[in-house]
Amino acid sequence: MHIRQRALQFCLALAVGLGTIPGSLAAPSNNTGRATAPARSGTTRAPKPTVPGKTPLRRLARPDSAAFGALPSGRSSGIAGLLAGNSADLLVFERLMERRVTTTVRGIRFVTGELAGEPVVAAACAGGKLNAALVTTALIEKFQPAEIVLTGTAGALKAALAPGDLLVAERTAFFDIGLLGPDGLQPQSPLDSSGDELPMHFTADRRMLAAAAAVARELSATRSKASVPRIVRGLLVSGDSFIASTRHRDEIAARTGGEAVDSDAAAVAQICAQERLPLLIVRGISHRAGEQAVEEHRRNRSVVAGNCARYVAAVLQRLKASRVTSSPNR
């Protein structure tokens, strides 16, 4: 099936799961469990000429901006923070925002505006732990968001994940902090600014995880399993190196137990943990972390980053709906 037809299918499937229009389209199984390897759907026609052995990706359609909502306010500003992997990923959110205003803070471009009448602020991390830390810190200090959602791409460490899947990070950790000796890297806990040890793993906000799981279940209630990517949950590990080696991939997977790897999520998670700020991380799997990683990432990143952002949009809508439902005035 052509990728544009799959886009239309997901648009309808998303609307069905959120109860906006009648109909029935499917989501994959194993939406809320750990990363496993269920049977994948049949081959489809990719947007570019197919390469032997490559599985074409499924593209999620763009939801209406009315489907978006801001996260519940837990801080004074009541604004939701959205962090994208790069400037191209940021455009996915910008196109859905109304009353956009661009602000520069410490040389970082922030876009404020409204999604479905709710205030949001979005920015791009640009890759790497240092950049992510700078952007996250500036966002928190300038805009005081109630919660933060991080989107973008990641590489699969385990065979259970494949390009096109979405990983909701239950936990996040660094893979490159520790003592590097003759026998390899011995992991150590990150430290805060006072030199005190922080947890090895940073845990996602339970309420936000519940919203992500609810959206996955709603999608699974539809019929066509080929219409949306697989959504799994697991451990995401971060480091400043782009992993394009099977040997290093397997070593990191064995040492950390991570399902996927990226360059910045753990830095954002550490800052949010220290600030006691709720965080949800959703990564689209753009490649397998092996020798073909660079080529796969370049070929797939635009599709999976868009899928990731649109799934996050549905999660934000779910959070807004749950806030309205739980309101004492209802």
Disulfide bonds with the S-S distance in Angstrom:
none
